[in-house]
Amino acid sequence: MEKLRIAVLGTGIIIRDFHMLCLQNHPKAEVVAAGNLHAESLQRLAAQYHIPKTYTDFAALAADPDIDAVVIGLPNYLHAPVTIQMLEAGKHVLCEKPMATTVAEAEQMIEAAQRTGRKLMIAHMWRFDREVLWLRDLVASGTLGRVFKVKSHAIWLYEGPPPQSWFVQKRFAGGGALADMGIHSIDTLRYVLGGVRPTKVFATAGSYFRDIELEDTATVMLEFEGGIVGLIEAGWYHLYADGLEGYTQVYGTRGYARALPSELHTFVEGVWSVTHPRMPSRKQQCDLPMYQAQMDHFLDCILEDREPSPGGLDGLWAMRVLEAAYRSAELGEAVSI
């Protein structure tokens, strides 16, 4: 195969400003088509990036034999049905997070990938950030001793989705700030801890900054196997946050470490030591290099016939936590996962 022929589905910022740039940067990728339900924004995207074919009918795109893989950045309610449609048409899929609006939908996506033998990857991009990778490797090395507590937050400071956007409507998004932002922290904590299983969740959710249908604020307490406790904060429109989006902390019996910014505290032979690992400078907190690494991994897995990570099962764990968190917020009590 000379080049992978890619179609992008969706015309939002994640496609326009991230996925398209990453695809253009990969020597083995060629964007041959784009799809979206709204013709006007679809034509603008096609003109901007000189994409030869456009589709407002996803069935027609799925039937196109000249497309090898798709990148899905559509509203959440379309993730599962369109992913399954593309997998069944023999196309590999990189699907934006959250992978679905329910656990049941996520399970159907995984079954479709297994049945068709196509690759399914979920776009939890923080796994490809250099600082998060450093933190994961540090935990795995045992430098921090026994980990007993972790924290992460994904908060959109000062701004958030416009009140008329699909992000704030339950029928399109499924959930609010927790599904949009907090899903990152859910996956990042599990990743940093080496894939440890979450077992119980207690959550609160509400709207404090805007009069919208879905929550703009959520706080989640997680319990993992081995007794590790996690705290997640998610939000839109907030006026303050402890650190950058993706800020993740790990507390151990021999030290403490965090990412964004990266810092390591260790206690050795009665002496505290604080170090700051050298990291490439970043132009913004959600910077292009981690999106590029994510896209490169997806495409390389297709070319080399490897299973991508995070795959469907990783996305399913995030969905299980998300669904249980919303259930907990509704009941006002802890829920087992």
N, C-alpha and C positions, 0 to 999 in steps of 0.2 A: 504494500500500500504506500503510494508516494506521499499523499497528505490525507489527514483526516478531514472529512467534509462536515462542517459543524453548522448547526442552526441554533440561533438564540431565540428564546421565547420570552416576551416581555420587553418593555421599552423604558422601564424606570431607571433610577440612578444606578442601581447595582449592575444593570446590564450596560448602560451607556458609559459610565465612568470607571468601571472596574473590569467586568468580564470581557468586554469588547477589546479593551487595551491589552489584557493578558492574552487573549486569543491571537491578536495581531503580533504579539511578541514571540509566539511559539513557532519555531521553524517548520513544524509538521502539521500545523493547523491552518485551515482555510474556511472562513465564514462564507457559506454559500447561500444561506437563507435566513430569514427572520420571520417570526410570527407574533401576532398580537390580535386581540379582539377589536381594538380601536385602530381604524385604518389611518387616521391622521398622524398619530404619534409613530405608527409603524413606518409610514413613508418618510418622516423626518429622520428616523434612525437609519433607514436604508440609504437615504441621501448623504447623511453625515459620514457613514462608513463604507459607502459604495457596495452595499450588499445587493447582489443581482436578483434574488427572488424573495418575494414577500407573500405571506399567507395570513388571512384572517380566519381561515377554516383550518383548525388543528388536524382534522381527519385528512385533509389534503396534504398537509405537511408530513404527517406520519406516513402517507402512502408514497412519498417522493423517494425513489430508490437511490438518489444521488446524495442522500444525507446519512452519515454514519453515526452521528451523536448529536445530542441536544443539550443546551444549557437552559434550565428553566428558572426564570425570575418573575413568574406570574404571581398574582394575588394568592394567598395561602389556600383558599378553597379550591383552587385549580391544581395544586401541587400533585395530589394523589391521582385524580382521574387522568390528567394529561401525562404524568409520568408512566402510569400503567399503559396508556394508549401508545406511547412512544416505545416502551419496552416490548410490547406485543408486536410492534411493527419492526422489531429487530434493531432498534437504535439504543446506544448507550446513553445514560442520563446522569448529568450533574444537576441536582435539584437544590434550590435554595432552602434555607431553614425558615420556620420549622418544616419538617418534611411533609407534614399533613396537618389536619385540624383535629384528628382523633387517633388514638392508638390503633383502633380497628383499621383505619385507612392505611396507617403505616405498615401494618402487618400484610395488607393486600399488596402494597408496593414491593415488599421484600419477596413475597410469594411469586409475584410476576417476574422479578429479576431472576429468581432461582429457576423458574419454569422456562424462561426464554434463554437463559445463559448469557444475558447482557449485563454490563457493569452498571451498578447503581451507587452513586456517591452523593453524600449529603454535605452541603456547603457550610460546615462549621469551621470557618476560616481561621479562628484563633489558634487552632492546632498547628498552624503553619507559621505563626509568629515567632521570631527568633527569641524573644524574651520568654514567651510561654514554653517553648522547647527547652530553653535553659533551665527553667523552673522544674519542668517534668524530669529532666535528667538529674537534677540536683536531688529531688525527692528519691528517685530510683537508686541513687548512689549511697543512700543511707546517711549522708552528711548531717541531716537534720535530726537523726535519731528516729524515735517513734512519733509519727505524725498523729496529733490528736484533734487538730482544729484547722479548718480552711475557710477562707472568705473570698468572695468575688462580687464585683458589681458591674452592671452594664446600664449606665445612666446617660441619657441624652440631655446635656445641660442646656438650659435656656430655651431650647426649641423642641419640636416634636412634629408628628404628622399634622398636616392641615386638617381642620375639623371636618372638611368635606371629603377627605381621602378614604380609600378603602381600608386603610390601616385601623381606623377607629370604628368600623362597622362590623358587628359580630358575624353577620352572614358571609362576609368576604374574608375576614381575618381570623375568625375563631376565637382569638384572645387579643388582649391589648399589649401593654408594655412588657408583661412577663413573657408572652409568646414571641414578641418581636425582639426584645433586648435580653431579657432574663434567660432565654433559651441558650444564649452564648455562654453565660456563666454556668448553667447546668452542665453543659457539655465540657467546658474548660476544666471545671473542678474534677469531674470524673476522669478526664484525660490526664491531668496533672497527677492524680492519685494512681495512675496505672490501670485504669479501667475497673476500679473497685465498685462493687454493687451498692447502689442506694437502696435503703430498706424502708425508710419512713420519712414523711414530710409534714411540716406544719407551715401554713402560709396565711398571709393576709393580703388583701388587694382592694383598691378603691381609687376613686378619682378625686383629686384635690386641687388640680391646677386648671382643668378645663371641664366644661359641661359636655362630656362625650359619653357614648354608650359603653365603652370599655374602660378598663382600669389604666390610669396613667402612673400608678405606683403599686409596687408589690414587694413584699419581704418574705423570704422563704428560709426556713430552717430545715436542713437535711440531716439525716442520720445514715451513715454508710456502714457497711460491714467492718468489723473490727473496732467499732465504737467511735469512729471519727465523726465529728460534728461539723457541718458546713453552714455558712450564712451567705445568702444571696440577696442583693438589692437590685431592683430593676425599676426604671422610670423614664418618663418623658417629661419635658418642660421644667425639670428641677432647677433650683437656684444654686445648689451646692452638691458636690460629690467629693469623697475622700481622695479620689485620684482619677486618672484617665479611664475612659471606657475600657474594660478588659482588665482593670486593676485586680490582681489576684494575690492572695497571701496564704502562706503555709506556716503553721506553728508546729514545731517538733520538740522533743525532750532535750535535744542538743543544739537547737538553733531555730532561727526564723528566717524566712526568705519571702521576697515578693517580686512580682513582675509589673512593669509599667508604673514607675521606674523600677529597674532591677536593683536589688540590694540583698545582701546576705549577712546575717548576724550569727556568729557561732560562739560557743562557750567551751573553750579547750584549756584544760589544766588550770582552771580558776581564772582565766582571762577572757574577757569579751573581745571579739574581733569583728569589725564591720568592714565589708568590702563591697565595691561597686564594680561588677564585671563590665568589661568594655563591650559596648553594643554599637552597631551602626546607627548613625543619627536617623531619626524619622521625621518626615515632613508633617505628618499628622498621625493621630493615634491609630486610626484604621488605615494603615498605609498600603501602598500598592504592592510592595514585595511579598507580603503574606498572601495576597490574592493571587499573585503570579505563581508562588510556590504551590498553592492549592490547585490552580489550573494545570500547571505542569504535571503535577502528580496524577490528576484525572486522565489527561491525555496520554501520559507515559504508561499508565496502567492498561489502557486500551491497546496501545502499540505493543506492549510487552506481555499482554495477557496475564496481568496480575490483578488481584482484588484490591480495590481502592480502600483507603482508610482516611476518614470515617465512612464506613459503608452503611447499609440499611439498618443493621443491628445496632450500631452506635446511635443513629438517629432515632431508633425505636426506644432506646433507653431514655433519651432526652424527652421523648413524647410521653413515656410512662411517668416521669417525674412531673412534667408539665400538667398532664391530666390530673394526677393525684394532688398537685398543688392547688389547682382550681377547685377541686372537690373539697379539699381541706378549708380553703377560704370560704366556701359556701356553708360548710358544716360548723366551722369554728372549732375544729378539733384535728388532731393528728390523723393521718391516713397512711396505711401501709402500702408499699409499692410492690 
